[in-house]
Amino acid sequence: MGKLSIPPAKEHEKTISVKPYDFIALGALVTRLDPGIVPFEYADTYIVHVSGGEFNVAANLSRAFGCKTGVVSAMVDYPIGRKIEAEVRRMGVHGFYTRYEHDGVHGPNMAQVWSDMGGGVRPPVVFYNRSDEAAARLQPGSVDWKAVFSDNVRWFHSGGIFSALSSTTPELVIEGMKAAHAAGAVVSFDLNYRAKLWASNAAKGEDPVKKAQSVLGRIVEHVDVLVGNEEDLQMGLGLEGPKVEKHGKLDPSSFFGMMATVSERFPNIKAVATTMREVRSTNRHDWSAVLWLDGKGYQAPTCSLDVYDRVGGGDGFAAGLIFGLLSGKDPEDALKLGWAHGALLTTYPGDTTMATLEQVEAFAKGGSARIQR
């Protein structure tokens, strides 16, 4: 693995100085319909969260960490699109949109993700309505990358969820990564292997796992920082490693044991990171995280979480880690910021952060849940 080099936070040399974007994400924007602890077939009301695996990281970096961020995505000009657009603005994220008109009946649509919270021994349930999703229509040439990178960008990010939506979205991811590298940005990718998405979009008779590995393998050739656990690495990239257990373990040895394989297959990758959790029940998790950076391994502390809503915890981890690296923190401190922010995010409803930087830093340093007066 080569050494990770973070672009400095410098202002433009223009008549009016413009702060460069710290971070831009490429991905789909969705609404998540959440009935809380009530199973879907019994629910009468739903909370609507605005989400998207890639967008969540941009929103977290903006609200909790004060970064200048943007999201590249598709937007449908109808009421649901306007709701999503308003939430993106509320989170302080700038939207770079390819716009579509809704035909009033069939679409194209902003996708829906249905996800309840579960409870105790009852796990959360997740399913999708991504029929004629606008983001799945995006393809090379859909985005003006020159405009996106015109004000400088320090970090560019995408993920496996967006890449699984259609045959054209992975090609756009690669196009964006090439443009990002040309602009001097660090490129990261969250494998986020979702078997349901790859199976749904596989051609008849096509092995969805092999398709995912082929597509994701081509993408990861352009990546500097990879986010993904052992299962992501094995299922998403076809890398050999220890057999994945049904319940996650907090022992990082199997993860670190795969890094030699990652380095050999993808010498361009400079860092790999992931959360680690042991799920005791839906509302009780043991939580840690690991980072492999510049050839060295680091592990965060382990804590027990009283989980309110687990969705978005991994994106919270990615945001804290990326902030730490962008801020020039040493690897251990950057990892702890990711670990702390991901932990805090599971205590809030919804997919994006409600934490402050002070709260994240306090927990990363060993803070407690004692009342603050």
C-alpha positions as CSV (number, residue, x, y, z in Angstrom):
1,M,0.0,0.0,0.0
2,G,1.2,3.5,-0.8
3,K,1.0,6.4,1.6
4,L,-2.2,8.4,1.9
5,S,-1.7,12.1,1.0
6,I,-4.5,14.5,2.1
7,P,-4.9,17.7,0.0
8,P,-4.4,20.8,2.2
9,A,-7.3,23.0,3.1
10,K,-6.3,26.1,1.0
11,E,-8.4,28.8,-0.4
12,H,-8.5,29.7,-4.1
13,E,-6.2,32.3,-5.5
14,K,-9.0,34.4,-6.9
15,T,-10.1,38.0,-6.5
16,I,-12.7,36.7,-4.1
17,S,-11.4,33.7,-2.2
18,V,-13.6,30.6,-2.2
19,K,-13.3,27.8,0.3
20,P,-12.8,24.5,-1.5
21,Y,-15.2,21.7,-0.9
22,D,-13.9,19.4,1.8
23,F,-16.0,16.5,0.5
24,I,-18.4,15.6,-2.3
25,A,-20.4,12.4,-2.5
26,L,-22.0,10.7,-5.5
27,G,-25.1,8.7,-4.8
28,A,-28.8,8.3,-4.8
29,L,-31.1,10.3,-2.5
30,V,-34.0,8.4,-1.0
31,T,-36.8,8.7,1.5
32,R,-36.8,6.1,4.3
33,L,-40.3,5.3,5.7
34,D,-40.0,4.4,9.3
35,P,-42.9,3.0,11.4
36,G,-40.7,2.8,14.5
37,I,-41.0,-0.3,16.5
38,V,-44.4,-1.3,14.9
39,P,-44.2,-4.0,12.2
40,F,-45.2,-2.6,8.8
41,E,-48.5,-4.5,8.4
42,Y,-49.7,-3.0,11.7
43,A,-48.4,0.5,11.3
44,D,-50.8,3.5,10.7
45,T,-48.1,6.2,10.6
46,Y,-44.6,6.5,9.3
47,I,-41.8,9.0,9.9
48,V,-40.1,10.1,6.7
49,H,-36.3,10.4,6.8
50,V,-34.2,11.7,3.9
51,S,-31.3,9.4,3.3
52,G,-28.8,7.8,1.0
53,G,-25.6,6.0,2.0
54,E,-23.4,8.4,0.2
55,F,-25.4,11.6,1.1
56,N,-25.4,10.6,4.8
57,V,-21.6,11.0,5.0
58,A,-21.8,14.5,3.4
59,A,-24.6,15.5,5.7
60,N,-22.8,14.3,8.8
61,L,-19.6,16.0,7.8
62,S,-21.5,19.3,7.3
63,R,-23.6,19.3,10.4
64,A,-21.4,17.7,13.0
65,F,-18.0,18.6,11.7
66,G,-18.5,22.0,10.0
67,C,-17.1,20.8,6.6
68,K,-18.1,22.3,3.2
69,T,-19.8,19.4,1.4
70,G,-21.8,18.6,-1.7
71,V,-23.8,15.7,-3.2
72,V,-24.0,14.7,-6.8
73,S,-27.3,13.0,-7.5
74,A,-30.5,12.8,-9.5
75,M,-33.5,15.0,-8.6
76,V,-37.1,14.6,-9.7
77,D,-39.1,17.9,-9.9
78,Y,-42.2,16.9,-7.9
79,P,-43.3,17.2,-4.2
80,I,-41.2,14.3,-2.9
81,G,-38.1,15.7,-4.7
82,R,-38.7,19.1,-3.2
83,K,-38.9,17.7,0.3
84,I,-35.6,15.9,-0.3
85,E,-34.0,19.0,-1.7
86,A,-35.1,21.0,1.3
87,E,-33.6,18.5,3.7
88,V,-30.3,18.4,1.7
89,R,-30.2,22.2,2.1
90,R,-31.1,22.0,5.8
91,M,-28.1,19.7,6.4
92,G,-25.9,22.3,4.8
93,V,-25.1,20.2,1.7
94,H,-24.9,21.7,-1.8
95,G,-26.7,19.7,-4.4
96,F,-25.3,19.1,-7.9
97,Y,-28.4,17.7,-9.6
98,T,-29.3,16.0,-12.9
99,R,-33.0,16.9,-13.0
100,Y,-35.9,14.9,-14.3
101,E,-39.6,15.6,-14.7
102,H,-42.2,13.3,-13.2
103,D,-44.9,12.1,-15.6
104,G,-47.6,12.2,-12.9
105,V,-48.1,8.5,-12.9
106,H,-45.1,6.2,-13.4
107,G,-42.1,8.3,-12.7
108,P,-39.2,8.6,-12.7
109,N,-39.2,8.4,-8.9
110,M,-37.1,9.3,-5.9
111,A,-36.7,5.8,-4.3
112,Q,-38.3,4.7,-1.1
113,V,-36.6,2.5,1.5
114,W,-38.8,0.9,4.1
115,S,-37.1,0.2,7.4
116,D,-38.5,-0.4,10.8
117,M,-36.6,-0.3,14.0
118,G,-37.3,-3.8,15.3
119,G,-36.9,-4.3,19.0
120,G,-35.2,-6.8,21.4
121,V,-35.0,-10.2,19.8
122,R,-36.9,-8.9,16.7
123,P,-34.5,-7.6,14.1
124,P,-35.1,-4.6,11.8
125,V,-36.8,-5.3,8.5
126,V,-35.6,-3.5,5.3
127,F,-37.1,-3.6,1.8
128,Y,-37.1,-1.2,-1.1
129,N,-39.3,0.5,-3.7
130,R,-36.8,1.6,-6.3
131,S,-39.0,1.2,-9.4
132,D,-37.9,3.6,-12.2
133,E,-35.5,5.3,-9.8
134,A,-34.2,8.5,-11.3
135,A,-30.7,7.9,-9.9
136,A,-30.5,4.6,-11.7
137,R,-30.8,6.5,-15.0
138,L,-27.6,8.4,-14.3
139,Q,-24.7,7.5,-16.7
140,P,-21.4,8.7,-18.0
141,G,-22.0,12.2,-19.4
142,S,-24.9,13.0,-17.0
143,V,-22.7,15.1,-14.7
144,D,-20.6,18.1,-15.5
145,W,-17.5,17.1,-13.5
146,K,-15.7,20.3,-14.6
147,A,-18.3,22.3,-12.7
148,V,-18.3,20.0,-9.7
149,F,-14.5,20.2,-9.3
150,S,-14.2,23.9,-10.3
151,D,-13.9,25.1,-6.7
152,N,-11.4,22.4,-5.8
153,V,-12.5,19.3,-3.9
154,R,-10.3,17.6,-1.2
155,W,-12.2,14.3,-1.0
156,F,-14.6,12.4,-3.3
157,H,-16.8,9.5,-2.1
158,S,-19.2,7.0,-3.5
159,G,-20.5,3.5,-2.6
160,G,-21.7,0.1,-3.5
161,I,-25.4,0.9,-3.0
162,F,-25.4,3.5,-5.9
163,S,-23.2,1.2,-8.0
164,A,-25.8,-1.6,-7.7
165,L,-28.7,0.4,-9.1
166,S,-28.1,-0.2,-12.8
167,S,-25.6,-1.0,-15.5
168,T,-24.7,2.7,-16.0
169,T,-24.2,3.9,-12.4
170,P,-20.9,2.0,-11.9
171,E,-19.5,3.7,-15.1
172,L,-20.5,7.1,-13.7
173,V,-18.7,6.3,-10.4
174,I,-15.5,5.4,-12.3
175,E,-15.9,8.6,-14.4
176,G,-16.3,10.7,-11.3
177,M,-13.3,9.0,-9.6
178,K,-11.1,9.7,-12.6
179,A,-12.2,13.4,-12.5
180,A,-11.5,13.5,-8.8
181,H,-8.0,12.2,-9.1
182,A,-7.3,14.6,-11.9
183,A,-8.4,17.4,-9.6
184,G,-6.1,16.1,-6.8
185,A,-8.8,14.7,-4.5
186,V,-8.6,11.6,-2.3
187,V,-11.1,9.0,-3.5
188,S,-13.0,6.8,-1.1
189,F,-15.6,4.0,-1.6
190,D,-17.9,2.2,0.8
191,L,-18.5,-1.3,-0.5
192,N,-21.9,-1.5,1.2
193,Y,-22.6,-4.9,-0.4
194,R,-26.4,-5.4,-0.5
195,A,-27.3,-8.8,-1.8
196,K,-31.0,-7.8,-2.5
197,L,-29.9,-4.9,-4.8
198,W,-27.4,-7.0,-6.8
199,A,-29.9,-9.9,-7.2
200,S,-32.7,-7.5,-8.3
201,N,-30.7,-6.0,-11.1
202,A,-28.9,-9.1,-12.3
203,A,-29.8,-10.3,-15.8
204,K,-31.8,-13.5,-16.2
205,G,-29.4,-16.4,-15.5
206,E,-26.6,-14.1,-14.3
207,D,-24.9,-14.8,-11.0
208,P,-25.5,-11.6,-8.9
209,V,-22.5,-12.3,-6.7
210,K,-20.1,-12.7,-9.6
211,K,-21.6,-9.6,-11.2
212,A,-21.1,-7.6,-8.1
213,Q,-17.5,-8.8,-7.8
214,S,-16.7,-7.9,-11.4
215,V,-18.3,-4.4,-11.1
216,L,-16.9,-3.5,-7.7
217,G,-13.5,-4.8,-8.6
218,R,-13.3,-2.4,-11.5
219,I,-14.4,0.5,-9.3
220,V,-12.0,-0.3,-6.5
221,E,-9.0,-0.1,-8.9
222,H,-9.6,3.7,-8.7
223,V,-9.9,4.0,-4.9
224,D,-7.5,5.3,-2.2
225,V,-9.6,4.7,0.9
226,L,-11.9,1.6,1.1
227,V,-14.6,1.2,3.7
228,G,-15.9,-2.4,4.2
229,N,-15.9,-5.3,6.6
230,E,-14.8,-8.9,6.0
231,E,-18.1,-9.9,4.4
232,D,-18.0,-6.9,2.1
233,L,-14.4,-7.8,1.0
234,Q,-15.3,-11.4,0.5
235,M,-18.8,-11.1,-1.1
236,G,-18.2,-7.8,-2.9
237,L,-14.7,-8.3,-4.1
238,G,-14.3,-12.1,-4.0
239,L,-11.2,-11.8,-1.8
240,E,-10.3,-15.0,0.2
241,G,-10.5,-14.8,3.9
242,P,-11.9,-16.3,7.1
243,K,-15.5,-17.7,6.8
244,V,-18.0,-15.0,7.7
245,E,-20.0,-15.8,10.8
246,K,-23.6,-15.0,11.3
247,H,-22.7,-12.8,14.3
248,G,-19.9,-10.3,14.0
249,K,-16.9,-10.6,16.2
250,L,-14.8,-7.9,17.8
251,D,-11.5,-9.6,17.2
252,P,-9.8,-7.6,14.4
253,S,-7.4,-10.4,13.4
254,S,-9.5,-11.7,10.6
255,F,-9.8,-8.2,9.1
256,F,-6.1,-7.4,9.4
257,G,-5.4,-10.8,8.0
258,M,-7.0,-9.9,4.8
259,M,-5.0,-6.7,4.2
260,A,-2.1,-8.6,2.5
261,T,-4.7,-9.9,0.0
262,V,-6.2,-6.4,-0.5
263,S,-2.7,-4.9,-1.0
264,E,-1.8,-7.6,-3.5
265,R,-5.0,-7.3,-5.5
266,F,-5.4,-3.5,-5.2
267,P,-2.0,-1.9,-4.7
268,N,-3.6,1.5,-5.2
269,I,-5.5,1.3,-1.9
270,K,-3.8,3.2,0.9
271,A,-6.4,2.7,3.7
272,V,-9.2,0.3,4.7
273,A,-11.6,0.8,7.6
274,T,-14.7,-0.7,9.0
275,T,-16.9,-0.8,12.1
276,M,-17.1,-4.0,14.1
277,R,-20.2,-4.9,16.1
278,E,-21.5,-7.8,18.1
279,V,-25.3,-7.7,18.0
280,R,-26.6,-8.9,21.4
281,S,-30.1,-7.8,20.6
282,T,-31.6,-5.2,18.3
283,N,-31.1,-2.5,21.0
284,R,-27.8,-3.7,22.5
285,H,-24.6,-3.8,20.5
286,D,-20.9,-4.1,21.4
287,W,-19.2,-1.6,19.1
288,S,-15.6,-1.1,17.9
289,A,-13.8,-0.2,14.6
290,V,-10.6,-0.8,12.8
291,L,-8.3,1.0,10.4
292,W,-5.5,-0.1,8.2
293,L,-3.5,2.9,7.0
294,D,-0.1,3.1,5.3
295,G,0.6,-0.5,6.2
296,K,-0.3,-0.3,9.9
297,G,-3.3,-1.5,11.9
298,Y,-5.3,0.4,14.5
299,Q,-8.3,-0.6,16.6
300,A,-10.7,1.7,18.4
301,P,-12.0,1.0,21.9
302,T,-15.0,-1.3,22.5
303,C,-18.1,0.0,24.1
304,S,-21.7,-1.3,24.6
305,L,-24.4,0.7,22.8
306,D,-28.0,1.1,23.8
307,V,-29.2,1.4,20.2
308,Y,-32.2,3.6,19.3
309,D,-32.0,3.4,15.5
310,R,-29.0,1.5,14.0
311,V,-29.5,2.8,10.4
312,G,-26.7,5.1,9.4
313,G,-24.2,4.1,12.1
314,G,-21.6,3.0,9.5
315,D,-22.0,6.3,7.6
316,G,-21.5,8.1,10.9
317,F,-18.3,6.2,11.3
318,A,-17.1,7.0,7.8
319,A,-17.8,10.7,8.4
320,G,-15.9,11.0,11.6
321,L,-12.9,9.0,10.2
322,I,-12.8,11.2,7.1
323,F,-13.0,14.4,9.2
324,G,-10.1,13.2,11.3
325,L,-8.0,12.4,8.2
326,L,-8.9,15.7,6.5
327,S,-8.0,17.5,9.8
328,G,-4.5,16.0,9.9
329,K,-5.2,13.9,13.0
330,D,-3.0,10.9,13.6
331,P,-4.6,7.6,12.5
332,E,-5.6,6.4,16.0
333,D,-7.3,9.7,16.8
334,A,-9.0,9.8,13.4
335,L,-10.3,6.3,14.0
336,K,-11.6,7.2,17.4
337,L,-13.6,10.1,16.0
338,G,-15.2,7.8,13.5
339,W,-15.9,5.2,16.2
340,A,-17.4,7.9,18.5
341,H,-19.6,9.6,15.9
342,G,-20.9,6.3,14.6
343,A,-21.8,5.3,18.2
344,L,-23.6,8.6,18.9
345,L,-25.5,8.4,15.6
346,T,-27.2,5.1,16.7
347,T,-28.8,7.1,19.6
348,Y,-30.8,9.4,17.3
349,P,-33.8,8.8,15.1
350,G,-33.1,8.9,11.4
351,D,-30.1,8.3,9.2
352,T,-28.1,11.5,9.7
353,T,-26.4,13.1,12.7
354,M,-27.7,15.3,15.5
355,A,-24.3,15.3,17.3
356,T,-22.0,18.3,17.8
357,L,-18.3,18.2,17.3
358,E,-17.8,18.7,21.1
359,Q,-19.9,15.7,21.9
360,V,-18.0,13.5,19.4
361,E,-14.6,14.6,20.7
362,A,-15.7,14.1,24.3
363,F,-16.9,10.5,23.7
364,A,-13.8,9.8,21.6
365,K,-11.7,10.8,24.6
366,G,-13.6,8.5,27.0
367,G,-16.6,10.7,27.9
368,S,-19.7,9.2,29.7
369,A,-23.4,9.6,29.6
370,R,-23.5,11.6,32.8
371,I,-25.9,14.5,32.7
372,Q,-24.5,17.8,31.4
373,R,-25.5,20.7,33.6
